């Protein structure tokens, strides 16, 4: 996996304790932004359905970010649990994580990556648009979820 002077990105098991801590941090942040804990429809990602889980580590070895891929069909995957701790935002680690997820998707033969974020996450919306994702109609479990904002990127 990629490494820079600032961080290393590694594939880890979904149940990695540091990964679980990152996902808990993301959940707490989203709960605060949305004012509730009901901000994601459909089945939550799990060890059974996540094909790839990547974590980024700073030079001190501390986990600073994560992201996952879940298969949607034979040619597309969904980005799940993309998160960078507040102190590492703006460092480029999110872009590196997303690029590593896209590489992992290509390695599995997926040609399209989709994702869902929410209307209370303008920073995420700006990030995905900057990284070449374009807005699409809500898909899957998000179709009737008014707070969902969905994106897609072709990897072909």
HUMORA-V852068 format. One record per pair of residues at least 24 apart in sequence whose ideal C-beta (glycine too) atoms are under 6 Angstrom apart, sorted by sequence separation. I is the first residue (numbers start at 1). J is the second residue. If there is no record, write none. Layout:
i = [I;I]
j = [J;J]
//
This chain:
i = [64;45;116;65;77;119;64;118;67;119;15;65;69;116;117;14;77;98;67;76;116;45;75;14;19;69;75;76;77;78;79;115;56;114;14;113;12;22;56;112;11;12;22;111;9;10;18;111;54;9;19;7;8;106;7;105;7;52;102;26;23;22;7;34;33;9;2;2;42;41;41]
j = [88;70;142;93;105;147;93;147;97;149;47;97;101;148;149;47;110;131;101;110;150;80;110;50;55;105;111;112;113;114;115;151;93;152;53;153;53;63;97;154;54;55;66;155;54;55;63;156;100;56;66;56;57;155;57;155;58;104;155;83;81;83;93;120;120;100;96;100;141;141;145]
//
